[in-house]
Amino acid sequence: MKRFTLITGASGGIGREMAIVCAQRGFNLLLVALADSNLAELSEELRNKYRVDIDFLELDFSKTEAVTELYHWCTTNNYEVDMLINNLGIGGKGKFKNIGLGDIQKMIHLNIYILSAVTNLFLPMLSRQPRAYILNVSSTAAYFNIPQKIVYSATKAYVNTFTSSLRIELKGSNISVSLLCPGGSTHRVDQVVEKRLNNYFTSLVHETPQAIAKGGIDGMLKSKKLILPGFASKVYMIVSKVTPAFIRDRITNKLFTPPAGEKLYTKPPQKKLPA
């Protein structure tokens, strides 16, 4: 029976690089992302280069039923998943008062609900494999109070707690649960942070998606509880534990708050409840 590694958010950035790393290791892949995400091209490229079985599915994850559609797609095609990589998610920045309700709902839905629901639906399938793995992608932002990124950092704190709790619940089973916490990726550098730091320090505190992906897959296969890829993520973790809260808050406020008069969030507030 062929088994597959399922990767959500596989069309770009860290997710795309994880797909490449897994294909290089001979893993069959199920790649999932939003519509119009060029998954067909990526699948064809990896299939031809690494001679692995790959299928893909483009879904509108803003719809609640997308999760069940994903699960039914796998079961209908007899795809047995033994590695689940929850990478789907979005970021966002701007003063909380200026963010529309629709944007808040979307971030919580994609970063929290989708990850939780996908894991819930696939647990029975994972439990019947000889050995299975779950890797949830979070961020070191989860360990800090970050102005201008309030909802994002809060959703990542949920991912951390969810993953750690699930690992405890599944202890002694055939399923290993790991948490990947990058400190920052070069494919998505915060513009305000970039202005605060010179080019040297910006590159120093951000890892490439390739390095993050490799570290994540390596750590998952070693059943690591917490995976901190690169130097910066390890430093952030130490800082979050040993630095007094008021100092941490001053640092993050300085780094992430734009200069007076500079706007980060250009969309007008949408306080109307989404349909």
Contacts in CASP RR format, 6 or more apart in sequence:
PFRMAT RR
TARGET T0000
AUTHOR 0000-0000-0000
METHOD contacts of the structure
MODEL  1
MKRFTLITGASGGIGREMAIVCAQRGFNLLLVALADSNLAELSEELRNKY
RVDIDFLELDFSKTEAVTELYHWCTTNNYEVDMLINNLGIGGKGKFKNIG
LGDIQKMIHLNIYILSAVTNLFLPMLSRQPRAYILNVSSTAAYFNIPQKI
VYSATKAYVNTFTSSLRIELKGSNISVSLLCPGGSTHRVDQVVEKRLNNY
FTSLVHETPQAIAKGGIDGMLKSKKLILPGFASKVYMIVSKVTPAFIRDR
ITNKLFTPPAGEKLYTKPPQKKLPA
1 80 0 8 1.000
2 28 0 8 1.000
2 53 0 8 1.000
2 80 0 8 1.000
3 28 0 8 1.000
3 80 0 8 1.000
3 81 0 8 1.000
3 82 0 8 1.000
3 83 0 8 1.000
3 129 0 8 1.000
4 27 0 8 1.000
4 28 0 8 1.000
4 29 0 8 1.000
4 30 0 8 1.000
4 53 0 8 1.000
4 79 0 8 1.000
4 80 0 8 1.000
4 81 0 8 1.000
4 82 0 8 1.000
4 83 0 8 1.000
5 22 0 8 1.000
5 27 0 8 1.000
5 28 0 8 1.000
5 29 0 8 1.000
5 30 0 8 1.000
5 81 0 8 1.000
5 82 0 8 1.000
5 83 0 8 1.000
5 84 0 8 1.000
5 85 0 8 1.000
6 29 0 8 1.000
6 30 0 8 1.000
6 32 0 8 1.000
6 74 0 8 1.000
6 79 0 8 1.000
6 81 0 8 1.000
6 83 0 8 1.000
6 84 0 8 1.000
6 85 0 8 1.000
6 122 0 8 1.000
7 15 0 8 1.000
7 18 0 8 1.000
7 19 0 8 1.000
7 22 0 8 1.000
7 29 0 8 1.000
7 30 0 8 1.000
7 31 0 8 1.000
7 32 0 8 1.000
7 85 0 8 1.000
7 87 0 8 1.000
8 32 0 8 1.000
8 33 0 8 1.000
8 85 0 8 1.000
8 86 0 8 1.000
8 87 0 8 1.000
8 88 0 8 1.000
8 114 0 8 1.000
8 118 0 8 1.000
9 15 0 8 1.000
9 32 0 8 1.000
9 33 0 8 1.000
9 34 0 8 1.000
9 37 0 8 1.000
9 87 0 8 1.000
9 88 0 8 1.000
9 89 0 8 1.000
10 16 0 8 1.000
10 18 0 8 1.000
10 19 0 8 1.000
10 29 0 8 1.000
10 31 0 8 1.000
10 32 0 8 1.000
10 33 0 8 1.000
10 39 0 8 1.000
10 42 0 8 1.000
10 56 0 8 1.000
10 87 0 8 1.000
11 31 0 8 1.000
11 33 0 8 1.000
11 34 0 8 1.000
11 37 0 8 1.000
11 38 0 8 1.000
11 39 0 8 1.000
11 42 0 8 1.000
12 33 0 8 1.000
12 37 0 8 1.000
12 187 0 8 1.000
12 209 0 8 1.000
13 185 0 8 1.000
13 187 0 8 1.000
13 188 0 8 1.000
13 209 0 8 1.000
14 87 0 8 1.000
14 137 0 8 1.000
14 182 0 8 1.000
14 185 0 8 1.000
14 187 0 8 1.000
14 209 0 8 1.000
14 212 0 8 1.000
14 213 0 8 1.000
15 85 0 8 1.000
15 87 0 8 1.000
15 137 0 8 1.000
15 209 0 8 1.000
15 213 0 8 1.000
16 42 0 8 1.000
16 209 0 8 1.000
17 209 0 8 1.000
17 210 0 8 1.000
17 212 0 8 1.000
17 213 0 8 1.000
17 214 0 8 1.000
18 85 0 8 1.000
18 87 0 8 1.000
18 213 0 8 1.000
18 216 0 8 1.000
18 217 0 8 1.000
19 29 0 8 1.000
19 31 0 8 1.000
19 42 0 8 1.000
19 46 0 8 1.000
20 46 0 8 1.000
20 210 0 8 1.000
20 213 0 8 1.000
21 213 0 8 1.000
21 214 0 8 1.000
21 217 0 8 1.000
22 29 0 8 1.000
22 83 0 8 1.000
22 217 0 8 1.000
23 29 0 8 1.000
23 46 0 8 1.000
23 49 0 8 1.000
23 50 0 8 1.000
23 52 0 8 1.000
23 54 0 8 1.000
24 50 0 8 1.000
25 217 0 8 1.000
26 50 0 8 1.000
26 52 0 8 1.000
27 52 0 8 1.000
27 83 0 8 1.000
28 52 0 8 1.000
28 53 0 8 1.000
28 54 0 8 1.000
29 43 0 8 1.000
29 46 0 8 1.000
29 52 0 8 1.000
29 53 0 8 1.000
29 54 0 8 1.000
29 55 0 8 1.000
30 54 0 8 1.000
30 55 0 8 1.000
30 56 0 8 1.000
30 57 0 8 1.000
30 74 0 8 1.000
30 79 0 8 1.000
30 81 0 8 1.000
31 39 0 8 1.000
31 42 0 8 1.000
31 43 0 8 1.000
31 54 0 8 1.000
31 55 0 8 1.000
31 56 0 8 1.000
31 57 0 8 1.000
32 39 0 8 1.000
32 56 0 8 1.000
32 57 0 8 1.000
32 58 0 8 1.000
32 59 0 8 1.000
32 70 0 8 1.000
32 88 0 8 1.000
33 39 0 8 1.000
33 56 0 8 1.000
33 58 0 8 1.000
33 59 0 8 1.000
33 88 0 8 1.000
34 58 0 8 1.000
34 59 0 8 1.000
34 60 0 8 1.000
34 61 0 8 1.000
35 58 0 8 1.000
35 59 0 8 1.000
35 60 0 8 1.000
36 58 0 8 1.000
37 58 0 8 1.000
39 56 0 8 1.000
39 57 0 8 1.000
39 58 0 8 1.000
40 56 0 8 1.000
42 56 0 8 1.000
43 54 0 8 1.000
43 55 0 8 1.000
43 56 0 8 1.000
46 52 0 8 1.000
46 54 0 8 1.000
47 53 0 8 1.000
47 54 0 8 1.000
55 77 0 8 1.000
55 79 0 8 1.000
57 70 0 8 1.000
57 73 0 8 1.000
59 66 0 8 1.000
59 69 0 8 1.000
59 70 0 8 1.000
60 66 0 8 1.000
61 67 0 8 1.000
61 88 0 8 1.000
61 109 0 8 1.000
61 110 0 8 1.000
61 114 0 8 1.000
62 106 0 8 1.000
62 109 0 8 1.000
62 110 0 8 1.000
64 113 0 8 1.000
66 114 0 8 1.000
67 114 0 8 1.000
67 117 0 8 1.000
67 118 0 8 1.000
67 121 0 8 1.000
68 121 0 8 1.000
70 118 0 8 1.000
70 121 0 8 1.000
71 118 0 8 1.000
71 121 0 8 1.000
71 122 0 8 1.000
73 79 0 8 1.000
74 81 0 8 1.000
74 122 0 8 1.000
74 125 0 8 1.000
80 125 0 8 1.000
80 129 0 8 1.000
81 122 0 8 1.000
81 125 0 8 1.000
81 126 0 8 1.000
81 129 0 8 1.000
81 132 0 8 1.000
82 126 0 8 1.000
82 129 0 8 1.000
82 130 0 8 1.000
82 131 0 8 1.000
82 132 0 8 1.000
82 133 0 8 1.000
83 132 0 8 1.000
83 133 0 8 1.000
83 134 0 8 1.000
83 135 0 8 1.000
83 220 0 8 1.000
84 118 0 8 1.000
84 119 0 8 1.000
84 122 0 8 1.000
84 126 0 8 1.000
84 132 0 8 1.000
84 133 0 8 1.000
84 134 0 8 1.000
84 135 0 8 1.000
85 134 0 8 1.000
85 135 0 8 1.000
85 137 0 8 1.000
85 220 0 8 1.000
86 114 0 8 1.000
86 115 0 8 1.000
86 118 0 8 1.000
86 119 0 8 1.000
86 134 0 8 1.000
86 135 0 8 1.000
86 136 0 8 1.000
86 137 0 8 1.000
87 137 0 8 1.000
88 110 0 8 1.000
88 114 0 8 1.000
88 115 0 8 1.000
89 107 0 8 1.000
89 110 0 8 1.000
89 111 0 8 1.000
89 114 0 8 1.000
89 115 0 8 1.000
90 106 0 8 1.000
90 107 0 8 1.000
90 110 0 8 1.000
90 111 0 8 1.000
91 107 0 8 1.000
91 111 0 8 1.000
91 149 0 8 1.000
91 152 0 8 1.000
92 103 0 8 1.000
92 107 0 8 1.000
92 149 0 8 1.000
92 151 0 8 1.000
92 152 0 8 1.000
93 148 0 8 1.000
93 149 0 8 1.000
93 152 0 8 1.000
93 190 0 8 1.000
93 192 0 8 1.000
93 256 0 8 1.000
93 264 0 8 1.000
93 265 0 8 1.000
94 148 0 8 1.000
94 149 0 8 1.000
94 264 0 8 1.000
94 265 0 8 1.000
95 148 0 8 1.000
95 264 0 8 1.000
95 265 0 8 1.000
96 150 0 8 1.000
96 151 0 8 1.000
97 269 0 8 1.000
98 265 0 8 1.000
98 269 0 8 1.000
99 151 0 8 1.000
99 265 0 8 1.000
99 269 0 8 1.000
100 267 0 8 1.000
100 269 0 8 1.000
100 270 0 8 1.000
100 271 0 8 1.000
101 270 0 8 1.000
101 271 0 8 1.000
101 272 0 8 1.000
101 273 0 8 1.000
101 274 0 8 1.000
102 270 0 8 1.000
102 274 0 8 1.000
103 267 0 8 1.000
103 270 0 8 1.000
104 151 0 8 1.000
105 274 0 8 1.000
107 151 0 8 1.000
107 152 0 8 1.000
107 155 0 8 1.000
108 151 0 8 1.000
108 155 0 8 1.000
111 152 0 8 1.000
111 155 0 8 1.000
111 156 0 8 1.000
111 158 0 8 1.000
111 159 0 8 1.000
112 155 0 8 1.000
112 158 0 8 1.000
112 159 0 8 1.000
115 136 0 8 1.000
115 159 0 8 1.000
115 162 0 8 1.000
116 162 0 8 1.000
119 134 0 8 1.000
119 136 0 8 1.000
119 166 0 8 1.000
123 175 0 8 1.000
126 132 0 8 1.000
126 134 0 8 1.000
126 174 0 8 1.000
126 175 0 8 1.000
127 173 0 8 1.000
127 174 0 8 1.000
127 175 0 8 1.000
129 174 0 8 1.000
130 174 0 8 1.000
131 174 0 8 1.000
131 176 0 8 1.000
132 174 0 8 1.000
132 175 0 8 1.000
132 176 0 8 1.000
133 175 0 8 1.000
133 176 0 8 1.000
133 177 0 8 1.000
133 178 0 8 1.000
133 220 0 8 1.000
133 221 0 8 1.000
133 223 0 8 1.000
134 163 0 8 1.000
134 166 0 8 1.000
134 175 0 8 1.000
134 176 0 8 1.000
134 177 0 8 1.000
134 178 0 8 1.000
135 178 0 8 1.000
135 179 0 8 1.000
135 180 0 8 1.000
135 216 0 8 1.000
135 217 0 8 1.000
135 220 0 8 1.000
135 227 0 8 1.000
136 159 0 8 1.000
136 162 0 8 1.000
136 163 0 8 1.000
136 177 0 8 1.000
136 178 0 8 1.000
136 179 0 8 1.000
136 180 0 8 1.000
137 159 0 8 1.000
137 180 0 8 1.000
137 182 0 8 1.000
138 156 0 8 1.000
138 159 0 8 1.000
138 160 0 8 1.000
138 163 0 8 1.000
138 179 0 8 1.000
138 180 0 8 1.000
138 181 0 8 1.000
139 152 0 8 1.000
139 153 0 8 1.000
139 156 0 8 1.000
139 181 0 8 1.000
139 182 0 8 1.000
139 183 0 8 1.000
139 184 0 8 1.000
140 181 0 8 1.000
140 182 0 8 1.000
140 183 0 8 1.000
140 184 0 8 1.000
140 228 0 8 1.000
140 233 0 8 1.000
140 236 0 8 1.000
140 237 0 8 1.000
140 240 0 8 1.000
141 149 0 8 1.000
141 152 0 8 1.000
141 153 0 8 1.000
141 156 0 8 1.000
141 183 0 8 1.000
142 153 0 8 1.000
142 156 0 8 1.000
142 157 0 8 1.000
142 159 0 8 1.000
142 160 0 8 1.000
142 181 0 8 1.000
143 157 0 8 1.000
143 160 0 8 1.000
143 181 0 8 1.000
143 236 0 8 1.000
143 237 0 8 1.000
143 240 0 8 1.000
144 153 0 8 1.000
144 236 0 8 1.000
144 240 0 8 1.000
144 248 0 8 1.000
144 252 0 8 1.000
145 153 0 8 1.000
145 248 0 8 1.000
145 249 0 8 1.000
145 252 0 8 1.000
146 152 0 8 1.000
146 153 0 8 1.000
146 252 0 8 1.000
146 256 0 8 1.000
147 252 0 8 1.000
147 253 0 8 1.000
147 256 0 8 1.000
147 257 0 8 1.000
148 192 0 8 1.000
148 256 0 8 1.000
148 257 0 8 1.000
148 258 0 8 1.000
148 264 0 8 1.000
149 256 0 8 1.000
159 179 0 8 1.000
160 179 0 8 1.000
160 181 0 8 1.000
163 177 0 8 1.000
163 178 0 8 1.000
163 179 0 8 1.000
164 179 0 8 1.000
164 225 0 8 1.000
166 177 0 8 1.000
167 176 0 8 1.000
167 177 0 8 1.000
167 178 0 8 1.000
167 179 0 8 1.000
167 225 0 8 1.000
170 176 0 8 1.000
170 177 0 8 1.000
176 220 0 8 1.000
176 223 0 8 1.000
177 225 0 8 1.000
178 216 0 8 1.000
178 219 0 8 1.000
178 220 0 8 1.000
178 223 0 8 1.000
178 224 0 8 1.000
178 225 0 8 1.000
178 226 0 8 1.000
178 227 0 8 1.000
179 225 0 8 1.000
179 226 0 8 1.000
179 227 0 8 1.000
180 212 0 8 1.000
180 215 0 8 1.000
180 216 0 8 1.000
180 220 0 8 1.000
180 227 0 8 1.000
180 229 0 8 1.000
181 226 0 8 1.000
181 227 0 8 1.000
181 228 0 8 1.000
181 233 0 8 1.000
181 237 0 8 1.000
182 207 0 8 1.000
182 212 0 8 1.000
182 229 0 8 1.000
182 233 0 8 1.000
183 205 0 8 1.000
183 206 0 8 1.000
183 207 0 8 1.000
183 228 0 8 1.000
183 229 0 8 1.000
183 230 0 8 1.000
183 232 0 8 1.000
183 233 0 8 1.000
183 236 0 8 1.000
184 205 0 8 1.000
184 206 0 8 1.000
184 207 0 8 1.000
184 212 0 8 1.000
184 232 0 8 1.000
184 233 0 8 1.000
185 206 0 8 1.000
185 207 0 8 1.000
185 208 0 8 1.000
185 209 0 8 1.000
185 212 0 8 1.000
186 203 0 8 1.000
186 206 0 8 1.000
186 207 0 8 1.000
186 208 0 8 1.000
186 209 0 8 1.000
187 208 0 8 1.000
187 209 0 8 1.000
189 202 0 8 1.000
189 206 0 8 1.000
190 256 0 8 1.000
191 264 0 8 1.000
192 255 0 8 1.000
192 256 0 8 1.000
192 257 0 8 1.000
192 258 0 8 1.000
192 264 0 8 1.000
193 202 0 8 1.000
193 255 0 8 1.000
193 256 0 8 1.000
194 202 0 8 1.000
196 254 0 8 1.000
196 255 0 8 1.000
197 205 0 8 1.000
204 231 0 8 1.000
204 232 0 8 1.000
205 232 0 8 1.000
206 232 0 8 1.000
207 229 0 8 1.000
207 230 0 8 1.000
207 232 0 8 1.000
207 233 0 8 1.000
211 229 0 8 1.000
211 230 0 8 1.000
212 229 0 8 1.000
214 229 0 8 1.000
215 227 0 8 1.000
215 229 0 8 1.000
216 227 0 8 1.000
216 229 0 8 1.000
219 227 0 8 1.000
220 227 0 8 1.000
228 234 0 8 1.000
228 237 0 8 1.000
239 248 0 8 1.000
240 248 0 8 1.000
243 251 0 8 1.000
258 264 0 8 1.000
END
